[in-house]
Amino acid sequence: MLELDGLTRRYGDRVAVDDVRFAVAAGQIMGFVGPNGAGKTTTMRMVLGVLAPDAGEVRFDGRPLTRQLRAQFGYMPEERGLYAKMRVADHLAYLAELHGMSRASAQQSVAAWLTRLGIAERAEDRVESLSLGNQQRVQLGAALVHDPIALVLDEPFSGLDPIGVDVMSGVLREQAARGVPVVFSSHQLDLVERLCDAVTIIADGRIVASGTVDELRGADRGATWRVEADAPSEQWLPRIAGIEVLDQDRTGVLIRLVDGTDPQDLLDAAREAGPVRRFAPEEPSLSELFREVAA
């Protein structure tokens, strides 16, 4: 388990990260999301020791992180840190050896990861000759080539096409399946919602929400239903008490039931006015939850 306990970082009078606390269990994928400038990158840099916290501690399996433990982490920064003139396979092998792998083990790992990431045919190309998407795949390879015990990835999906997104998603699931805690930041919230076991939202340097998406939705929000009916909603909505209209367009209306209103009452009122084409519960997306807590 990777634990962040009270991480704080100041720049002069400005508190960039304020008492950040969350944990990523073994085999869990955690999405770490927030507005630009919220403190995500600063937090990740403190986890990796690139920045020293002014307060707080990072632990792995209950132990404070040492330099030796951090060397076993896989880190993917948002800014590409690759050597542009190096050839792809040589670059990854060099990084693997820096992490303590033998040359033979490094070369074997590099070959396997280049194949898995779909860029084996670019092994002898210089990094600078690759597209931004393929450079991103190489950067992921750099985080994985030494068989890390934890993954910390800052915007790993940036610049990837849909096939690249699928490859990246598959790799992260594979790493989680073998027990690696994975935490990554992303502005692609639909992807975070689909891929992650849990989500932590940071705003202005502080954690404002954390948990599974279902937990973030909360049990006290009230049931939300979408109704698409032939009759205009003005003809049947006024008959029902205990509702809140959240959104309305030419195709239908989104309604939250409050005060224990029975959804069947909603359906009955709509059907009395005419045919109902759709009647289904709708849950807020992660994007909607994000706007609520991070605004």
N, C-alpha and C positions, 0 to 999 in steps of 0.2 A: 504493500500500500504506500502511495505517495501522499504525504500530508503537508499542507501549508498552514502554519500556525502563527497567526498574528503578524504577517509580513507587512512592514511599513517602510516607505522610502520617501525621503524629503529632498527637494531641490531648493535650498534657501528657505524661504518662508512658505513655499508651496508644498503641500502634501500630495505627492503623485499617487501613492498607494497607501491606503489607510486600514491597517488591521485586517488584512485579507486572510480568510480561513476557509479551507475546504479540503476534502480528501478524495483521492481517486483510488478505488480498490483494485486489487489484482484482477486483470481481465475486464476492466471497465473502460469504456470510452466516454470521456467527459468533454463536452463542448464548453469552451470558455469564451463568452461573447460579451460585447459591450460596444458603445459608440466609439468613434475615433477619439483618441486621447483619453480613454477611460482608465488606462493603466494595465492593459493586457500584456503588452510587450515588456514593460518594466517588471511586471510580476514574473513572467517567464525567464527573464534575464537573471532575476534574483534566484530562481530555482536552480538555474545552471551555474550560478556563481560568477556570471559576467558582471553583475552588480552586487554590491554588498548591501543587505538590508540595514536600515537604522534600528529596526526592532523586529523580533519574530524569528522563526526557525523553520527550516524545511527538514522533514524526516522521511526516510524510506524504511519500511518494515520496522518502524519504531526507533530507528537509529538516526541521529543527526547526520546530515549529509557531509561526507568528507570528500576530499579531492579524488580519492580512489573510487568512491561510489559514483560521483558525478561523471567520471571518465567512462562509466559503463552505461550512462544515459545516451539516448539518441535525441539530438536537438536539430531542429530545422528552423533557422531564423527567417523572418519575413524578407529581409534583404538577402539577395543571393550572395553567398560567400565563397563562390567557386573561383578557382584559378583559371582564367579564361584561356590561357595558352596551353594548358595541360590537356593531354588526351584523356578521354572519359575513363577508360579502364585503369590507366596509370593513376589518375587522380583518386579514384575510389580505393585502389589498393594502397596508395600512400596514406590515406586517412585511416584505413583499417589497421595498418602497421603502427600508426601513431597511437591507436587505441590498444596496442599490445599484441596484435595477431602476428603470427609468423607469416613470412612471405607466401609460402605455399597455401596456408589457410586463407590469407587475404585474397589471393588470386582466385581460389575456389569460390569464396563468398561473392566476390565481384561478378564472376561469370553467372552465378545463380541469380543474383539480384538484377543484373542487366536483362536477363531473360525474363524474369518475373515482371519487370517494369516495362517491358516491350521496347527496349532500346538496345538490344544486343548487337544489332547491325551498325550501331553508332559507336561501338567500343573504341575504335581507333581514331575517331574524329576529335578535333579540338573542341573544348566546351564552347568557345565563342562562336562556332559554326552552327550550333544547335538553335532551334526555335526556343522561345521562352518557355513553352510548355514542356519540351524535352529537357531543358535545363532544370525545370522544376522536378522532373522525374529523377534526374541525376542527384539533385539536392536531397530528395527523399532517400535515394540509395545511400548517400553519405550518412544519413541518420540511422540507417539500418544495417550497414555492411558489417559492423562489429558485434551483431547479435545483442542489442541493448536490453537492459533490464527494465527500462521505462522509456516512454516516448513523450517529448514535449515539442509540439509543432506549431509554429506561428504562421497562420494563413497558408496551410499546405495546398489548398485547392486553387490558389490564385494563378490565373493564366492557363488553367487546364481546359481542354475541350471536353465534351461529354464522355468520350472514351477514356481520356485521362482521369476524369473524375471517378469513373467506374473502377479503373485500376487502383487509384489511390484508396478508394473506399474499401475495396476488397483486401488490400494489404493491411489496412488498419484493423479490419475485422479479424484477419488471420493473426495479427499480433496480439489482439485481445484474447483470441481463442487459446493462445498458448500461455496466457496468464500475465501478459504485460499490461501495466496501467498506461493508458493513453490519454493525454490531454492536448486538445488543439483549439486554436482560435479560428474563427471564420465569420465573415459577414454574410455568408450564404446560409441563411437561417433555415430554409427548407431542407437543405442538405444536413444541417446539424440535427434537426428534428428527426430526420429519417435514420441517421446513422448512430446517434449517441444514446447511451444508456441514461445519462444524466446531463444536466446543463447548469452552469454557474454564470450568472449575469452580473457584470460589474459596471458601475457608473460613477463618475467623479472619484475614482479610486477606491470605492467601497463596494462590497458585495451587497446587492439589493435583492437577490433571489437565488436559490439553489435547490436542486432536486430533480426528479424526473419531470418530464413535460406534464404528465398527468398530475403530479403533485403541485406543479406551478399553476396549473389550471384551477386547482382547489375545489373542494367539495361544496363551498358556500357561494359559488358564483351563480347558481341557479341554472336550470336546464335551458339550452338555447336550441331553437328549432327554425328551420327554413321552410317556408310555405310558398309554393308556387301554384296559384289558382287562377281560373279564368275570370272570376269576378274581382273587381277592384277591391283592395283591402279595406278601403273606406266603408264598404258595404257591410263587412262582417267583423272587423276588429273592434268597433265600439261595443259589441255585445259581450265582450270578455273582460272580466276584471283580473287584476294581478298579472299584467304583462308589461313589458318594456320593449318598445320598438328600437332595435339597434341599427338597422339599415333597411333601406327600401329602394328598389329600382324597378324598371319596367317588367322584369321577369318574376319578381317575388319579393318577399319581406322576411327579414331575420328578426326573430322575436325571442326575448328572454322571459321565461316564466318565473314569477316571484310569488311569495306568499302561498306556496304549495299548490298553485294552479295545476289542474290535471291537463296534460297535453291532449287528451281525448276531447276535452271541451273546446280546445283550439281547433282541432280537426273537424269536429261536428259543426262549429260555427262557419268554417270555411266551406264545407260541403253543402250546407243549407243554402249558401249563396250561389253555388254552381260547382262544376267539376274541379277537382284538385289534381294537378299534374305531379306534384311532388310534395311530400311531407316527411322530413327527416331531421334527426338531431344533428347539430353542428357544434363542434368544439373549437375554441379559439386556437389559431395556429401559434407557433412559437413567435412568429413575427408580430402578431397582435399582442401576445404577452410581453414581448420585449418592449413594444411601444408604451405599454401601460406602466411598467416598472422603471424603465430607463429614461423616460422623457424628462 
